Amino acid sequence: MNLEASEPPGPPPALVLIDDDRLRDEVRRIAAAAERPLDERAQPVGRHAWTGAPLVILDTAAARASAAAGYLRRTGVVVVTDGEPGLLDWQSAAAVGAERAIALPGAAVGLIEMFAEYGERRAGDGVVVAVAGASGGAGASTLAVAVALRAAAEGFRHDTLLVDGAPFAGGLDLLLGIEDTAGLRWPELVVEDGRVSATALHGALPRAAPGLAVLSCGRCGAGRLPRELGAAGVRAVIEAGRAAGDFVVCDISGERGPHADQMLDSADLVVLVVPARLRAIAAAEAVSAHIARRNPNQGLIVRGPAPGGLHGSEVAEVLDIPLLAAVRAQSGLAHRLERGGLSVRRRGPLRDAADAVLGVLSAPPGQRR
């Protein structure tokens, strides 16, 4: 499988959040005339979609919803209306920080001008994936590490950044066998003014492989609890990686809270790992619903063994999540993790699952589901 990141031909798509059928058809007509592609979605969308699109086109209802959701202020936002905008339209445009309110179809030239002005991809073209588990021991951390290793080995992006989001899980550096490698862990990382330099980050973090930097949680002595992760620090790290064009892999595992929500919000894809067992599937229904409230872009990895003979397609149907891969148990995995750390150099179920995730992320955004 070719895992090189592929760019869609021509300009990147504008993000369109419009419920009104007439307005949506008018925007489609204008975009076709301007030869500009569209990425049409329904609310809610993850913040990654909001910040990554060169141009965002909203109707009044979507503008109000986006403002209420607290999306970041950004350039390249326009509100379109069916006829001349009224007071509510202008108020909604101001609330979301739109540059213009454009009446369609009469002022179509204004939207064409916006397509021309914001026809290039915004600075920072990194990709973010978050890996979550349906239950404890689902294998989310192991898959996150495998995805990062495969991405680094295949040059998915110039640099890969693996971010540990499970402070009570012992640290991803242990899974990789680099617990004695010098470099910063979360407890030593200081984020000032909500920003961090990607270059400085890559220089300070331990490396598990060429092109793979790891930001692991730390370990504490007896009687002390690990330091909880702050949402602002998590966001700063992820956005630094995205802005630098990195591939950012976030291990959420079974975590909840502001830092885990930030990872969900930022991800281009959330991968849910579910063991093929009835209790795990029951738990996955609740986990998937929680994820969907923050990010609609989910993919499913079903992991064996399957004592009851459940197939991956059956689990996907129950959860209503696209199936990325269904894999059997990895022989000898526990022994390898205890003796020197995880590797995915040889073919096997874990590597197949990681490649399936990367294969989805290699597709243009509009073709990932």
BALOBA-1460 file (C-alpha; in Angstrom, 3 decimals):
// residues 369
<rec num="1" residu="m" x="0.000" y="0.000" z="0.000"/>
<rec num="2" residu="n" x="1.332" y="3.416" z="-0.910"/>
<rec num="3" residu="l" x="1.155" y="5.493" z="2.260"/>
<rec num="4" residu="e" x="2.556" y="8.703" z="0.853"/>
<rec num="5" residu="a" x="0.269" y="11.625" z="1.679"/>
<rec num="6" residu="s" x="-1.586" y="12.607" z="-1.462"/>
<rec num="7" residu="e" x="-2.870" y="16.090" z="-2.204"/>
<rec num="8" residu="p" x="-6.068" y="16.597" z="-4.159"/>
<rec num="9" residu="p" x="-5.472" y="18.192" z="-7.543"/>
<rec num="10" residu="g" x="-6.094" y="21.905" z="-7.806"/>
<rec num="11" residu="p" x="-7.035" y="24.227" z="-4.947"/>
<rec num="12" residu="p" x="-8.143" y="22.819" z="-1.579"/>
<rec num="13" residu="p" x="-11.899" y="22.713" z="-0.863"/>
<rec num="14" residu="a" x="-13.810" y="25.448" z="0.920"/>
<rec num="15" residu="l" x="-15.739" y="24.297" z="3.987"/>
<rec num="16" residu="v" x="-19.504" y="24.722" z="3.503"/>
<rec num="17" residu="l" x="-21.946" y="24.590" z="6.439"/>
<rec num="18" residu="i" x="-25.361" y="25.382" z="4.951"/>
<rec num="19" residu="d" x="-28.701" y="23.764" z="5.769"/>
<rec num="20" residu="d" x="-30.844" y="25.750" z="3.341"/>
<rec num="21" residu="d" x="-31.208" y="23.760" z="0.100"/>
<rec num="22" residu="r" x="-31.620" y="26.811" z="-2.120"/>
<rec num="23" residu="l" x="-28.578" y="28.575" z="-0.700"/>
<rec num="24" residu="r" x="-26.507" y="25.395" z="-0.898"/>
<rec num="25" residu="d" x="-27.400" y="24.912" z="-4.571"/>
<rec num="26" residu="e" x="-26.505" y="28.528" z="-5.292"/>
<rec num="27" residu="v" x="-23.114" y="28.144" z="-3.608"/>
<rec num="28" residu="r" x="-22.499" y="24.971" z="-5.611"/>
<rec num="29" residu="r" x="-23.302" y="26.815" z="-8.839"/>
<rec num="30" residu="i" x="-20.941" y="29.674" z="-8.017"/>
<rec num="31" residu="a" x="-18.173" y="27.300" z="-6.917"/>
<rec num="32" residu="a" x="-18.490" y="25.357" z="-10.164"/>
<rec num="33" residu="a" x="-18.225" y="28.572" z="-12.169"/>
<rec num="34" residu="a" x="-15.140" y="29.572" z="-10.150"/>
<rec num="35" residu="e" x="-13.719" y="26.038" z="-10.456"/>
<rec num="36" residu="r" x="-13.412" y="25.720" z="-6.684"/>
<rec num="37" residu="p" x="-14.099" y="22.417" z="-4.843"/>
<rec num="38" residu="l" x="-16.347" y="22.266" z="-1.789"/>
<rec num="39" residu="d" x="-16.261" y="20.211" z="1.405"/>
<rec num="40" residu="e" x="-19.927" y="20.172" z="2.441"/>
<rec num="41" residu="r" x="-20.651" y="19.125" z="6.008"/>
<rec num="42" residu="a" x="-23.301" y="19.315" z="8.702"/>
<rec num="43" residu="q" x="-22.879" y="20.770" z="12.182"/>
<rec num="44" residu="p" x="-21.084" y="19.969" z="14.375"/>
<rec num="45" residu="v" x="-17.658" y="19.810" z="12.794"/>
<rec num="46" residu="g" x="-14.339" y="19.344" z="14.551"/>
<rec num="47" residu="r" x="-12.197" y="22.392" z="15.043"/>
<rec num="48" residu="h" x="-9.627" y="20.885" z="12.667"/>
<rec num="49" residu="a" x="-12.047" y="21.324" z="9.763"/>
<rec num="50" residu="w" x="-12.809" y="24.882" z="10.827"/>
<rec num="51" residu="t" x="-9.198" y="26.013" z="11.073"/>
<rec num="52" residu="g" x="-7.791" y="24.035" z="8.138"/>
<rec num="53" residu="a" x="-10.070" y="25.159" z="5.297"/>
<rec num="54" residu="p" x="-8.909" y="28.147" z="3.211"/>
<rec num="55" residu="l" x="-12.479" y="29.530" z="3.126"/>
<rec num="56" residu="v" x="-15.537" y="28.829" z="5.318"/>
<rec num="57" residu="i" x="-19.011" y="29.519" z="3.888"/>
<rec num="58" residu="l" x="-21.917" y="29.618" z="6.356"/>
<rec num="59" residu="d" x="-25.585" y="30.413" z="6.362"/>
<rec num="60" residu="t" x="-27.047" y="32.358" z="9.277"/>
<rec num="61" residu="a" x="-27.991" y="29.283" z="11.315"/>
<rec num="62" residu="a" x="-24.529" y="27.773" z="10.933"/>
<rec num="63" residu="a" x="-22.926" y="31.086" z="11.867"/>
<rec num="64" residu="r" x="-24.910" y="31.191" z="15.114"/>
<rec num="65" residu="a" x="-24.057" y="27.553" z="15.884"/>
<rec num="66" residu="s" x="-20.360" y="28.078" z="15.147"/>
<rec num="67" residu="a" x="-20.215" y="31.152" z="17.375"/>
<rec num="68" residu="a" x="-21.969" y="29.268" z="20.180"/>
<rec num="69" residu="a" x="-19.489" y="26.385" z="19.809"/>
<rec num="70" residu="g" x="-16.630" y="28.794" z="20.448"/>
<rec num="71" residu="y" x="-14.708" y="28.167" z="17.237"/>
<rec num="72" residu="l" x="-11.559" y="30.217" z="16.926"/>
<rec num="73" residu="r" x="-11.743" y="33.568" z="15.169"/>
<rec num="74" residu="r" x="-10.054" y="33.309" z="11.793"/>
<rec num="75" residu="t" x="-9.870" y="35.019" z="8.418"/>
<rec num="76" residu="g" x="-11.723" y="33.698" z="5.386"/>
<rec num="77" residu="v" x="-15.215" y="33.317" z="6.875"/>
<rec num="78" residu="v" x="-18.260" y="34.477" z="4.902"/>
<rec num="79" residu="v" x="-21.996" y="34.303" z="5.607"/>
<rec num="80" residu="v" x="-24.351" y="33.925" z="2.644"/>
<rec num="81" residu="t" x="-28.018" y="34.874" z="2.744"/>
<rec num="82" residu="d" x="-31.052" y="34.302" z="0.544"/>
<rec num="83" residu="g" x="-31.594" y="37.901" z="-0.538"/>
<rec num="84" residu="e" x="-30.411" y="41.018" z="1.256"/>
<rec num="85" residu="p" x="-29.125" y="40.296" z="4.799"/>
<rec num="86" residu="g" x="-31.265" y="41.476" z="7.679"/>
<rec num="87" residu="l" x="-30.426" y="42.391" z="11.258"/>
<rec num="88" residu="l" x="-30.218" y="38.760" z="12.453"/>
<rec num="89" residu="d" x="-27.912" y="37.891" z="9.550"/>
<rec num="90" residu="w" x="-25.554" y="40.761" z="10.345"/>
<rec num="91" residu="q" x="-25.577" y="39.918" z="14.049"/>
<rec num="92" residu="s" x="-24.756" y="36.267" z="13.318"/>
<rec num="93" residu="a" x="-21.965" y="37.260" z="10.935"/>
<rec num="94" residu="a" x="-20.468" y="39.554" z="13.572"/>
<rec num="95" residu="a" x="-20.736" y="36.877" z="16.260"/>
<rec num="96" residu="v" x="-18.726" y="34.357" z="14.224"/>
<rec num="97" residu="g" x="-16.228" y="36.954" z="12.964"/>
<rec num="98" residu="a" x="-17.238" y="36.757" z="9.309"/>
<rec num="99" residu="e" x="-15.554" y="39.190" z="6.944"/>
<rec num="100" residu="r" x="-18.606" y="39.619" z="4.759"/>
<rec num="101" residu="a" x="-22.313" y="38.850" z="4.478"/>
<rec num="102" residu="i" x="-23.150" y="38.182" z="0.842"/>
<rec num="103" residu="a" x="-26.653" y="38.225" z="-0.620"/>
<rec num="104" residu="l" x="-27.303" y="35.457" z="-3.129"/>
<rec num="105" residu="p" x="-27.909" y="35.277" z="-5.976"/>
<rec num="106" residu="g" x="-27.626" y="39.037" z="-6.536"/>
<rec num="107" residu="a" x="-24.102" y="39.531" z="-5.128"/>
<rec num="108" residu="a" x="-22.604" y="36.283" z="-6.419"/>
<rec num="109" residu="v" x="-19.555" y="38.188" z="-7.621"/>
<rec num="110" residu="g" x="-18.684" y="38.810" z="-3.963"/>
<rec num="111" residu="l" x="-18.431" y="35.078" z="-3.303"/>
<rec num="112" residu="i" x="-16.345" y="34.613" z="-6.448"/>
<rec num="113" residu="e" x="-13.981" y="37.267" z="-5.094"/>
<rec num="114" residu="m" x="-13.738" y="35.360" z="-1.798"/>
<rec num="115" residu="f" x="-12.924" y="32.137" z="-3.678"/>
<rec num="116" residu="a" x="-10.134" y="33.976" z="-5.486"/>
<rec num="117" residu="e" x="-8.766" y="35.634" z="-2.340"/>
<rec num="118" residu="y" x="-8.800" y="32.457" z="-0.259"/>
<rec num="119" residu="g" x="-7.902" y="29.884" z="-2.889"/>
<rec num="120" residu="e" x="-4.750" y="28.553" z="-1.236"/>
<rec num="121" residu="r" x="-4.416" y="26.134" z="1.641"/>
<rec num="122" residu="r" x="-3.912" y="27.833" z="4.973"/>
<rec num="123" residu="a" x="-0.494" y="27.749" z="6.592"/>
<rec num="124" residu="g" x="0.097" y="24.468" z="8.324"/>
<rec num="125" residu="d" x="-0.949" y="21.316" z="6.575"/>
<rec num="126" residu="g" x="-0.296" y="18.730" z="9.231"/>
<rec num="127" residu="v" x="-2.570" y="15.776" z="9.924"/>
<rec num="128" residu="v" x="-3.886" y="14.789" z="13.374"/>
<rec num="129" residu="v" x="-5.266" y="11.393" z="14.362"/>
<rec num="130" residu="a" x="-6.560" y="10.436" z="17.809"/>
<rec num="131" residu="v" x="-6.788" y="6.825" z="18.976"/>
<rec num="132" residu="a" x="-9.332" y="5.902" z="21.651"/>
<rec num="133" residu="g" x="-10.238" y="2.610" z="23.302"/>
<rec num="134" residu="a" x="-13.692" y="1.215" z="23.941"/>
<rec num="135" residu="s" x="-12.561" y="-0.111" z="27.310"/>
<rec num="136" residu="g" x="-9.488" y="-0.653" z="29.416"/>
<rec num="137" residu="g" x="-7.010" y="-2.916" z="27.657"/>
<rec num="138" residu="a" x="-8.606" y="-2.379" z="24.235"/>
<rec num="139" residu="g" x="-5.198" y="-1.773" z="22.689"/>
<rec num="140" residu="a" x="-5.517" y="1.930" z="21.814"/>
<rec num="141" residu="s" x="-2.038" y="2.833" z="23.065"/>
<rec num="142" residu="t" x="-0.473" y="-0.059" z="21.187"/>
<rec num="143" residu="l" x="-2.217" y="0.965" z="17.967"/>
<rec num="144" residu="a" x="-1.253" y="4.624" z="18.432"/>
<rec num="145" residu="v" x="2.402" y="3.623" z="18.759"/>
<rec num="146" residu="a" x="2.146" y="1.316" z="15.738"/>
<rec num="147" residu="v" x="0.588" y="4.063" z="13.599"/>
<rec num="148" residu="a" x="3.352" y="6.483" z="14.593"/>
<rec num="149" residu="l" x="6.093" y="3.946" z="13.848"/>
<rec num="150" residu="r" x="4.633" y="3.079" z="10.445"/>
<rec num="151" residu="a" x="4.152" y="6.739" z="9.565"/>
<rec num="152" residu="a" x="7.774" y="7.518" z="10.397"/>
<rec num="153" residu="a" x="9.056" y="4.493" z="8.498"/>
<rec num="154" residu="e" x="7.013" y="5.306" z="5.380"/>
<rec num="155" residu="g" x="7.577" y="9.077" z="5.401"/>
<rec num="156" residu="f" x="3.884" y="9.868" z="5.756"/>
<rec num="157" residu="r" x="5.006" y="13.367" z="6.754"/>
<rec num="158" residu="h" x="8.501" y="14.754" z="7.191"/>
<rec num="159" residu="d" x="8.122" y="14.423" z="10.978"/>
<rec num="160" residu="t" x="5.782" y="12.410" z="13.182"/>
<rec num="161" residu="l" x="4.840" y="13.499" z="16.701"/>
<rec num="162" residu="l" x="3.382" y="10.915" z="19.103"/>
<rec num="163" residu="v" x="1.481" y="12.589" z="21.967"/>
<rec num="164" residu="d" x="0.619" y="10.652" z="25.115"/>
<rec num="165" residu="g" x="-2.802" y="11.606" z="26.476"/>
<rec num="166" residu="a" x="-3.087" y="8.970" z="29.205"/>
<rec num="167" residu="p" x="-1.230" y="10.234" z="32.299"/>
<rec num="168" residu="f" x="-2.252" y="7.230" z="34.420"/>
<rec num="169" residu="a" x="-1.152" y="4.583" z="31.911"/>
<rec num="170" residu="g" x="2.581" y="4.515" z="32.655"/>
<rec num="171" residu="g" x="3.953" y="6.363" z="29.631"/>
<rec num="172" residu="l" x="4.221" y="5.562" z="25.924"/>
<rec num="173" residu="d" x="8.009" y="5.615" z="26.209"/>
<rec num="174" residu="l" x="7.742" y="2.262" z="28.009"/>
<rec num="175" residu="l" x="5.822" y="0.758" z="25.080"/>
<rec num="176" residu="l" x="8.579" y="1.938" z="22.757"/>
<rec num="177" residu="g" x="11.434" y="0.856" z="25.008"/>
<rec num="178" residu="i" x="12.864" y="4.403" z="25.229"/>
<rec num="179" residu="e" x="12.135" y="5.069" z="28.894"/>
<rec num="180" residu="d" x="15.851" y="5.685" z="29.520"/>
<rec num="181" residu="t" x="16.299" y="7.990" z="26.519"/>
<rec num="182" residu="a" x="16.960" y="11.604" z="27.471"/>
<rec num="183" residu="g" x="14.387" y="14.226" z="26.581"/>
<rec num="184" residu="l" x="11.355" y="16.078" z="27.893"/>
<rec num="185" residu="r" x="8.214" y="14.399" z="29.133"/>
<rec num="186" residu="w" x="4.917" y="16.150" z="29.853"/>
<rec num="187" residu="p" x="5.838" y="17.140" z="33.449"/>
<rec num="188" residu="e" x="8.898" y="19.041" z="32.194"/>
<rec num="189" residu="l" x="7.187" y="20.778" z="29.287"/>
<rec num="190" residu="v" x="6.378" y="24.437" z="29.898"/>
<rec num="191" residu="v" x="4.015" y="26.126" z="27.448"/>
<rec num="192" residu="e" x="4.122" y="29.921" z="27.582"/>
<rec num="193" residu="d" x="1.370" y="32.133" z="26.167"/>
<rec num="194" residu="g" x="-0.440" y="29.073" z="24.839"/>
<rec num="195" residu="r" x="2.183" y="28.495" z="22.161"/>
<rec num="196" residu="v" x="5.119" y="26.185" z="21.573"/>
<rec num="197" residu="s" x="7.653" y="25.979" z="18.761"/>
<rec num="198" residu="a" x="7.519" y="22.767" z="16.745"/>
<rec num="199" residu="t" x="11.239" y="23.033" z="16.025"/>
<rec num="200" residu="a" x="12.054" y="23.386" z="19.708"/>
<rec num="201" residu="l" x="9.662" y="20.573" z="20.539"/>
<rec num="202" residu="h" x="11.292" y="18.136" z="18.121"/>
<rec num="203" residu="g" x="14.707" y="19.107" z="19.438"/>
<rec num="204" residu="a" x="13.769" y="18.535" z="23.077"/>
<rec num="205" residu="l" x="11.760" y="15.307" z="22.880"/>
<rec num="206" residu="p" x="13.187" y="11.774" z="22.824"/>
<rec num="207" residu="r" x="13.122" y="9.995" z="19.467"/>
<rec num="208" residu="a" x="11.879" y="6.457" z="19.026"/>
<rec num="209" residu="a" x="12.939" y="6.249" z="15.376"/>
<rec num="210" residu="p" x="14.191" y="8.615" z="12.670"/>
<rec num="211" residu="g" x="11.504" y="11.255" z="12.227"/>
<rec num="212" residu="l" x="9.481" y="10.161" z="15.281"/>
<rec num="213" residu="a" x="9.446" y="12.360" z="18.407"/>
<rec num="214" residu="v" x="7.536" y="11.200" z="21.482"/>
<rec num="215" residu="l" x="5.886" y="13.363" z="24.127"/>
<rec num="216" residu="s" x="5.235" y="10.819" z="26.860"/>
<rec num="217" residu="c" x="3.585" y="11.156" z="30.238"/>
<rec num="218" residu="g" x="5.881" y="10.773" z="33.212"/>
<rec num="219" residu="r" x="5.943" y="8.289" z="36.071"/>
<rec num="220" residu="c" x="5.771" y="9.118" z="39.754"/>
<rec num="221" residu="g" x="7.198" y="7.540" z="42.839"/>
<rec num="222" residu="a" x="5.187" y="5.825" z="45.558"/>
<rec num="223" residu="g" x="2.437" y="7.930" z="47.038"/>
<rec num="224" residu="r" x="2.403" y="10.546" z="44.263"/>
<rec num="225" residu="l" x="-0.116" y="10.949" z="41.479"/>
<rec num="226" residu="p" x="0.836" y="11.757" z="37.878"/>
<rec num="227" residu="r" x="0.360" y="15.362" z="36.837"/>
<rec num="228" residu="e" x="-2.863" y="15.899" z="34.941"/>
<rec num="229" residu="l" x="-2.563" y="17.293" z="31.430"/>
<rec num="230" residu="g" x="-3.872" y="20.773" z="30.701"/>
<rec num="231" residu="a" x="-6.091" y="21.371" z="27.685"/>
<rec num="232" residu="a" x="-4.143" y="24.523" z="26.757"/>
<rec num="233" residu="g" x="-0.834" y="22.653" z="26.699"/>
<rec num="234" residu="v" x="-2.308" y="19.809" z="24.641"/>
<rec num="235" residu="r" x="-3.754" y="22.262" z="22.171"/>
<rec num="236" residu="a" x="-0.471" y="24.161" z="21.864"/>
<rec num="237" residu="v" x="1.463" y="20.969" z="21.123"/>
<rec num="238" residu="i" x="-1.037" y="19.689" z="18.561"/>
<rec num="239" residu="e" x="-1.342" y="23.012" z="16.764"/>
<rec num="240" residu="a" x="2.440" y="23.396" z="16.672"/>
<rec num="241" residu="g" x="2.693" y="20.030" z="14.967"/>
<rec num="242" residu="r" x="-0.114" y="20.833" z="12.549"/>
<rec num="243" residu="a" x="1.378" y="24.209" z="11.657"/>
<rec num="244" residu="a" x="4.743" y="22.569" z="10.975"/>
<rec num="245" residu="g" x="3.133" y="20.011" z="8.638"/>
<rec num="246" residu="d" x="3.736" y="17.090" z="11.010"/>
<rec num="247" residu="f" x="1.717" y="13.925" z="11.425"/>
<rec num="248" residu="v" x="0.433" y="14.119" z="15.012"/>
<rec num="249" residu="v" x="-0.746" y="10.885" z="16.676"/>
<rec num="250" residu="c" x="-2.648" y="11.324" z="19.954"/>
<rec num="251" residu="d" x="-3.226" y="8.415" z="22.330"/>
<rec num="252" residu="i" x="-6.458" y="9.085" z="24.210"/>
<rec num="253" residu="s" x="-7.030" y="5.479" z="25.351"/>
<rec num="254" residu="g" x="-9.983" y="5.630" z="27.759"/>
<rec num="255" residu="e" x="-9.289" y="9.149" z="29.050"/>
<rec num="256" residu="r" x="-11.973" y="11.752" z="29.690"/>
<rec num="257" residu="g" x="-11.668" y="15.400" z="30.571"/>
<rec num="258" residu="p" x="-10.604" y="18.692" z="28.969"/>
<rec num="259" residu="h" x="-7.275" y="17.428" z="27.601"/>
<rec num="260" residu="a" x="-8.917" y="14.398" z="25.964"/>
<rec num="261" residu="d" x="-11.673" y="16.620" z="24.552"/>
<rec num="262" residu="q" x="-9.008" y="18.845" z="23.034"/>
<rec num="263" residu="m" x="-7.492" y="15.854" z="21.261"/>
<rec num="264" residu="l" x="-10.911" y="14.836" z="19.955"/>
<rec num="265" residu="d" x="-11.647" y="18.362" z="18.755"/>
<rec num="266" residu="s" x="-8.336" y="18.651" z="16.927"/>
<rec num="267" residu="a" x="-8.307" y="15.288" z="15.166"/>
<rec num="268" residu="d" x="-8.899" y="14.818" z="11.453"/>
<rec num="269" residu="l" x="-9.882" y="11.251" z="12.328"/>
<rec num="270" residu="v" x="-10.714" y="9.526" z="15.621"/>
<rec num="271" residu="v" x="-9.945" y="5.803" z="15.565"/>
<rec num="272" residu="l" x="-11.912" y="3.693" z="18.036"/>
<rec num="273" residu="v" x="-10.326" y="0.351" z="18.964"/>
<rec num="274" residu="v" x="-12.868" y="-2.282" z="20.005"/>
<rec num="275" residu="p" x="-12.117" y="-5.879" z="21.088"/>
<rec num="276" residu="a" x="-14.491" y="-8.358" z="19.422"/>
<rec num="277" residu="r" x="-16.304" y="-9.175" z="22.669"/>
<rec num="278" residu="l" x="-19.884" y="-8.375" z="23.659"/>
<rec num="279" residu="r" x="-19.048" y="-6.348" z="26.764"/>
<rec num="280" residu="a" x="-16.478" y="-4.264" z="24.892"/>
<rec num="281" residu="i" x="-18.987" y="-3.577" z="22.111"/>
<rec num="282" residu="a" x="-21.584" y="-2.472" z="24.664"/>
<rec num="283" residu="a" x="-19.028" y="-0.076" z="26.149"/>
<rec num="284" residu="a" x="-18.068" y="1.119" z="22.664"/>
<rec num="285" residu="e" x="-21.616" y="2.323" z="21.991"/>
<rec num="286" residu="a" x="-21.341" y="4.851" z="24.820"/>
<rec num="287" residu="v" x="-17.767" y="5.820" z="23.918"/>
<rec num="288" residu="s" x="-18.663" y="6.343" z="20.269"/>
<rec num="289" residu="a" x="-21.618" y="8.553" z="21.209"/>
<rec num="290" residu="h" x="-19.335" y="10.655" z="23.416"/>
<rec num="291" residu="i" x="-16.796" y="11.028" z="20.604"/>
<rec num="292" residu="a" x="-19.476" y="11.931" z="18.054"/>
<rec num="293" residu="r" x="-20.576" y="14.905" z="20.147"/>
<rec num="294" residu="r" x="-17.146" y="16.428" z="19.585"/>
<rec num="295" residu="n" x="-15.994" y="14.986" z="16.262"/>
<rec num="296" residu="p" x="-18.083" y="13.209" z="13.614"/>
<rec num="297" residu="n" x="-15.094" y="11.668" z="11.837"/>
<rec num="298" residu="q" x="-14.690" y="8.204" z="13.351"/>
<rec num="299" residu="g" x="-13.176" y="4.989" z="12.079"/>
<rec num="300" residu="l" x="-13.273" y="1.537" z="13.680"/>
<rec num="301" residu="i" x="-10.575" y="-1.049" z="14.310"/>
<rec num="302" residu="v" x="-11.940" y="-4.370" z="15.590"/>
<rec num="303" residu="r" x="-9.350" y="-6.481" z="17.408"/>
<rec num="304" residu="g" x="-9.451" y="-10.218" z="17.988"/>
<rec num="305" residu="p" x="-9.721" y="-12.740" z="19.400"/>
<rec num="306" residu="a" x="-13.483" y="-13.104" z="18.932"/>
<rec num="307" residu="p" x="-14.665" y="-15.771" z="21.410"/>
<rec num="308" residu="g" x="-18.235" y="-15.568" z="20.109"/>
<rec num="309" residu="g" x="-17.269" y="-15.517" z="16.451"/>
<rec num="310" residu="l" x="-18.207" y="-11.857" z="15.895"/>
<rec num="311" residu="h" x="-17.103" y="-10.375" z="12.588"/>
<rec num="312" residu="g" x="-15.751" y="-6.858" z="12.192"/>
<rec num="313" residu="s" x="-18.568" y="-5.927" z="9.829"/>
<rec num="314" residu="e" x="-21.126" y="-6.932" z="12.472"/>
<rec num="315" residu="v" x="-19.450" y="-4.745" z="15.093"/>
<rec num="316" residu="a" x="-19.316" y="-1.833" z="12.625"/>
<rec num="317" residu="e" x="-23.020" y="-2.239" z="11.888"/>
<rec num="318" residu="v" x="-23.922" y="-2.159" z="15.570"/>
<rec num="319" residu="l" x="-21.812" y="0.944" z="16.210"/>
<rec num="320" residu="d" x="-22.597" y="2.613" z="12.851"/>
<rec num="321" residu="i" x="-18.922" y="3.494" z="12.336"/>
<rec num="322" residu="p" x="-16.934" y="2.853" z="9.140"/>
<rec num="323" residu="l" x="-14.757" y="-0.249" z="9.552"/>
<rec num="324" residu="l" x="-11.101" y="0.438" z="8.825"/>
<rec num="325" residu="a" x="-9.839" y="-3.062" z="9.643"/>
<rec num="326" residu="a" x="-10.673" y="-6.198" z="11.602"/>
<rec num="327" residu="v" x="-7.535" y="-7.990" z="12.752"/>
<rec num="328" residu="r" x="-6.758" y="-11.115" z="14.707"/>
<rec num="329" residu="a" x="-4.714" y="-11.102" z="17.906"/>
<rec num="330" residu="q" x="-1.005" y="-10.345" z="17.454"/>
<rec num="331" residu="s" x="1.013" y="-13.414" z="18.380"/>
<rec num="332" residu="g" x="3.782" y="-12.796" z="20.904"/>
<rec num="333" residu="l" x="2.894" y="-9.118" z="21.380"/>
<rec num="334" residu="a" x="2.973" y="-9.159" z="25.194"/>
<rec num="335" residu="h" x="6.425" y="-10.758" z="25.172"/>
<rec num="336" residu="r" x="7.761" y="-8.177" z="22.726"/>
<rec num="337" residu="l" x="6.425" y="-5.311" z="24.807"/>
<rec num="338" residu="e" x="8.190" y="-6.664" z="27.889"/>
<rec num="339" residu="r" x="11.448" y="-7.266" z="26.012"/>
<rec num="340" residu="g" x="12.645" y="-4.105" z="24.317"/>
<rec num="341" residu="g" x="9.512" y="-2.336" z="23.127"/>
<rec num="342" residu="l" x="7.120" y="-2.454" z="20.220"/>
<rec num="343" residu="s" x="8.172" y="-2.691" z="16.580"/>
<rec num="344" residu="v" x="6.137" y="-3.169" z="13.401"/>
<rec num="345" residu="r" x="8.875" y="-4.004" z="10.926"/>
<rec num="346" residu="r" x="7.325" y="-7.368" z="10.061"/>
<rec num="347" residu="r" x="3.937" y="-8.007" z="8.540"/>
<rec num="348" residu="g" x="1.209" y="-8.887" z="11.024"/>
<rec num="349" residu="p" x="-2.199" y="-7.855" z="12.385"/>
<rec num="350" residu="l" x="-0.915" y="-4.774" z="14.198"/>
<rec num="351" residu="r" x="0.932" y="-3.475" z="11.162"/>
<rec num="352" residu="d" x="-2.132" y="-4.160" z="8.995"/>
<rec num="353" residu="a" x="-4.298" y="-2.106" z="11.363"/>
<rec num="354" residu="a" x="-1.800" y="0.777" z="11.386"/>
<rec num="355" residu="d" x="-1.576" y="0.730" z="7.587"/>
<rec num="356" residu="a" x="-5.377" y="0.838" z="7.349"/>
<rec num="357" residu="v" x="-5.437" y="4.022" z="9.440"/>
<rec num="358" residu="l" x="-2.731" y="5.638" z="7.333"/>
<rec num="359" residu="g" x="-4.472" y="4.580" z="4.150"/>
<rec num="360" residu="v" x="-7.611" y="6.483" z="5.177"/>
<rec num="361" residu="l" x="-5.623" y="9.574" z="6.128"/>
<rec num="362" residu="s" x="-3.811" y="9.519" z="2.790"/>
<rec num="363" residu="a" x="-7.091" y="10.239" z="1.001"/>
<rec num="364" residu="p" x="-8.300" y="13.799" z="0.371"/>
<rec num="365" residu="p" x="-10.497" y="15.083" z="3.244"/>
<rec num="366" residu="g" x="-13.747" y="14.723" z="1.323"/>
<rec num="367" residu="q" x="-13.059" y="11.049" z="0.590"/>
<rec num="368" residu="r" x="-12.144" y="9.827" z="4.079"/>
<rec num="369" residu="r" x="-15.549" y="8.361" z="4.929"/>
